[in-house]
Amino acid sequence: MAETLKGKGAVVTGSGRNIGRAIALLMAQEGARVVTNNRAPGGGEGDAGTVAKEISDAGGTATAVFSDVSTMEGAKQLTQAALDTHGAIDILVNNAAFSTRGDVDVITGEQWDEVLGACLRSQFACARYAVPGMKARGWGRIINVSSRVGLYGFAGMAAYSAAKAGTVGLTLAMAHELGKFGITANCIAPTATTSRGDDFARFAAGRTTVSHAPSAKRLPEHIAPLVTYLASEAAPRATGQSSTAPAVRSPCPPAPFPPGACTQRANGRWRSWPRSFPRRSARSCHRR
């Protein structure tokens, strides 16, 4: 292993399972001192504690912190624990998320707030406490996890779609604000097959007549290398980017757009516009 993250302190929220777990494991393999996190211990698929143990058993360095990062108090508790344990937060991966189903005329205000808190407020809250140390050291990496749902929308997922779209805007603002301090901010919109993605795919089956059966399994382990690259010294000028990973069709695809907003190819895939967000370099972020 090249250990591209050797000596770096990394915090990965929502890392008790799925994509967060894969990111934490790979970053630890690359030499990072990792703090894993999820809201509370327990769960059939594991939690931050089991992931930290996996890392330690493999010879890496990891600490589990259970806190609700959708609150300012929980985010402060997580970042302070990371600072106390590893001395610095060089890398912040905002992966924590929560979703609930419901059309816009069905979902309650409380459900809306819960989803936006877990998916979007948590990203702001963790950055709020991690960024000052990054500024002081003149180096930092922030990777916010969005979703294809945030780029294209999804029937019955109004709150989740809004929150994940907000992640893109937050990332661009961070890139503009923090580039001059040597801090990059990027966003990924994963297309990995997870337990949540499987639920979405089943949910979509009853809401649209368009077939979206995935042609190949896309695992969380396919996402982790891109995140690790963006967190490394090898990507100093990559900032303000929104990337899908891997670049294949999602198991949780968008519902059909209105006529004129997209076209359907012969192979059944939807081509929509805009297909990507503006590419920005660290230099462009310095301009005013």
C-alpha positions in Angstrom: 0.0 0.0 0.0 1.3 3.4 -1.0 0.1 5.1 2.2 -0.8 8.3 0.4 -2.5 9.6 3.6 0.2 8.7 6.1 0.1 10.9 9.1 -3.2 12.6 8.2 -6.1 12.7 10.7 -9.4 11.8 9.0 -13.0 12.1 10.2 -15.6 10.1 8.3 -19.2 10.6 9.5 -21.8 7.9 8.9 -19.0 5.3 8.7 -20.7 2.4 10.5 -21.6 0.7 7.2 -21.9 0.9 3.5 -20.0 3.8 1.7 -18.8 5.4 4.9 -17.3 2.1 6.1 -15.5 1.5 2.8 -14.1 5.0 2.9 -12.8 4.7 6.4 -11.2 1.3 5.8 -9.4 2.5 2.7 -8.2 5.7 4.3 -6.8 3.7 7.2 -5.1 1.3 4.7 -3.5 4.4 3.1 -2.1 5.5 6.5 -4.6 7.9 7.9 -5.6 8.0 11.6 -9.3 7.6 11.3 -12.2 8.6 13.5 -15.3 6.7 12.6 -18.8 7.9 13.5 -22.4 7.2 13.6 -25.3 8.3 15.7 -25.5 5.4 18.2 -24.0 1.9 18.7 -25.8 -1.1 17.5 -27.4 -2.1 14.2 -27.5 -5.3 12.2 -24.9 -4.2 9.7 -22.4 -2.9 12.2 -21.5 0.5 13.6 -18.6 2.9 14.0 -17.2 0.7 16.8 -17.0 -2.4 14.6 -15.4 -0.5 11.8 -12.8 1.0 14.1 -12.1 -2.5 15.4 -11.7 -3.8 11.8 -9.1 -1.0 11.2 -7.2 -1.7 14.4 -7.2 -5.5 13.8 -5.6 -4.8 10.4 -2.9 -2.7 12.0 -4.3 0.7 11.4 -5.3 3.5 13.8 -8.9 4.3 14.5 -11.3 5.6 17.1 -15.1 5.4 17.2 -17.1 8.3 18.3 -20.9 8.0 18.6 -22.6 11.4 18.2 -25.5 12.9 16.3 -23.8 15.3 13.9 -27.1 16.7 12.7 -26.8 18.9 15.8 -24.1 21.5 16.5 -23.4 19.8 19.9 -22.9 16.4 18.3 -20.6 17.8 15.6 -18.6 19.6 18.2 -18.3 16.5 20.3 -17.1 14.5 17.3 -14.5 17.0 16.1 -13.2 17.7 19.6 -12.8 13.9 20.2 -10.8 13.7 16.9 -8.6 16.6 18.0 -8.0 15.1 21.4 -7.2 11.7 20.0 -5.2 12.4 16.9 -4.2 16.0 17.3 -5.6 17.3 14.0 -8.4 17.0 11.5 -6.8 17.1 8.1 -9.6 15.3 6.2 -13.3 15.6 6.7 -15.6 13.3 4.9 -19.3 14.3 5.4 -21.1 11.1 4.7 -23.8 11.0 7.4 -27.3 10.8 5.9 -30.9 9.8 6.7 -33.9 9.5 4.4 -37.6 9.1 4.6 -40.1 8.5 1.9 -43.0 10.8 1.1 -44.4 12.9 -1.7 -44.2 16.7 -1.2 -47.8 16.8 -0.1 -47.4 13.9 2.4 -44.1 14.5 4.2 -44.4 16.3 7.5 -42.4 19.3 8.6 -40.7 17.2 11.3 -39.7 14.6 8.7 -38.3 17.3 6.4 -36.3 18.8 9.2 -34.9 15.4 10.2 -33.7 14.6 6.7 -32.1 18.0 6.1 -30.5 17.9 9.5 -28.9 14.6 8.9 -27.9 15.2 5.3 -27.1 18.9 5.1 -26.9 20.6 8.5 -24.4 17.9 9.6 -22.1 18.8 6.8 -22.1 22.5 7.8 -21.8 21.6 11.5 -18.8 19.4 11.1 -17.1 21.8 8.8 -17.8 24.6 11.2 -15.6 23.0 13.8 -13.0 21.3 11.6 -12.2 24.2 9.3 -10.5 26.5 11.9 -7.7 24.0 12.5 -7.3 23.4 8.7 -6.9 27.1 8.2 -4.3 27.3 10.9 -2.2 24.5 9.3 -2.8 25.8 5.7 -4.0 22.5 4.5 -7.3 20.5 4.5 -9.5 18.3 2.5 -13.3 18.3 2.7 -15.4 15.7 0.7 -19.1 16.1 1.0 -21.2 13.1 -0.1 -24.3 14.0 -2.2 -26.3 11.6 -4.3 -27.5 11.1 -7.9 -30.9 11.8 -6.2 -29.7 15.3 -5.4 -28.6 16.0 -9.0 -31.7 14.7 -10.7 -34.5 14.5 -8.1 -36.5 11.4 -7.3 -40.2 10.8 -6.9 -41.3 10.4 -3.3 -37.9 11.7 -2.0 -38.5 15.4 -1.9 -36.6 16.1 1.3 -33.6 13.8 0.5 -33.4 15.3 -3.0 -33.4 18.8 -1.6 -30.8 18.0 1.0 -28.4 16.3 -1.4 -28.8 19.1 -3.9 -28.0 21.5 -1.1 -24.7 19.6 -0.6 -23.6 20.7 -4.1 -24.2 24.3 -3.3 -22.5 24.1 0.1 -19.5 22.5 -1.5 -19.1 25.2 -4.1 -19.4 27.9 -1.4 -16.7 26.1 0.6 -14.4 25.9 -2.4 -14.7 29.6 -3.0 -14.2 30.5 0.7 -11.4 28.1 1.6 -9.2 27.7 -1.5 -6.9 30.6 -0.4 -6.2 28.7 2.8 -5.0 25.6 1.1 -8.3 23.7 1.7 -10.1 22.0 -1.0 -13.8 21.1 -1.0 -15.3 18.5 -3.3 -18.6 16.6 -3.7 -19.3 13.1 -4.9 -22.6 11.8 -6.0 -22.3 8.0 -5.5 -24.0 5.3 -7.5 -23.0 2.4 -5.3 -25.5 -0.3 -4.5 -26.2 -0.2 -0.7 -28.9 -1.4 1.5 -30.5 2.1 1.2 -30.1 2.0 -2.6 -31.8 -1.3 -2.8 -34.7 0.1 -0.8 -34.9 3.0 -3.2 -34.8 0.8 -6.3 -37.7 -1.3 -4.9 -39.6 1.9 -4.1 -39.1 3.2 -7.6 -40.4 0.0 -9.2 -44.0 0.9 -8.2 -43.8 4.6 -9.2 -42.6 4.6 -12.8 -43.0 2.4 -15.8 -39.4 3.0 -17.0 -37.1 0.0 -16.4 -34.0 0.9 -14.4 -32.6 -2.5 -13.6 -28.9 -2.1 -12.9 -26.6 -3.9 -15.3 -23.9 -4.6 -12.8 -23.3 -4.5 -9.0 -21.7 -1.3 -7.9 -20.2 -1.6 -4.4 -19.2 0.9 -1.8 -15.6 -0.2 -2.3 -15.9 1.3 -5.8 -16.5 4.7 -4.3 -13.7 4.8 -1.7 -10.8 5.2 -4.1 -12.1 8.5 -5.6 -12.7 9.9 -2.1 -9.2 8.8 -1.0 -7.6 10.5 -4.0 -9.5 13.8 -3.4 -8.2 13.6 0.2 -4.6 13.2 -0.8 -1.7 15.4 -1.7 -2.2 14.2 -5.3 -5.2 16.4 -5.7 -4.2 19.9 -4.7 -6.0 21.7 -7.5 -9.2 19.7 -7.5 -11.8 21.8 -5.7 -15.4 22.7 -6.3 -15.9 19.5 -8.2 -19.1 17.4 -8.2 -18.4 13.9 -9.4 -20.4 10.8 -9.9 -18.6 7.7 -8.8 -18.4 5.2 -10.4 -19.5 6.7 -13.8 -22.2 4.2 -14.4 -26.0 4.1 -14.1 -27.3 4.3 -10.6 -29.4 1.5 -9.0 -31.6 4.4 -7.8 -32.1 6.4 -11.0 -34.1 9.5 -11.5 -37.8 9.3 -12.3 -38.5 10.5 -15.9 -38.3 14.3 -16.5 -40.9 16.3 -18.3 -40.7 16.3 -22.1 -37.9 18.7 -23.2 -36.0 18.3 -20.0 -34.3 15.1 -21.1 -34.2 12.5 -23.8 -34.3 8.7 -23.5 -31.7 6.8 -25.4 -32.4 3.5 -27.2 -30.8 1.6 -24.4 -33.2 3.0 -21.9 -30.9 5.4 -20.1 -32.0 9.0 -19.5 -29.8 11.9 -20.8 -30.6 15.1 -18.9 -29.2 18.6 -18.8 -27.1 19.9 -17.2 -25.1 16.8 -17.0 -22.4 18.2 -14.7 -21.5 21.2 -12.7 -18.8 23.8 -13.6 -15.3 22.6 -13.2 -13.4 25.0 -10.9 -9.7 25.1 -10.0 -8.2 26.3 -6.8 -6.9 29.4 -8.7 -10.4 30.3 -9.9 -11.6 30.2 -6.4 -9.3 33.0 -5.5 -10.7 35.4 -8.0 -13.2 38.1 -6.9 
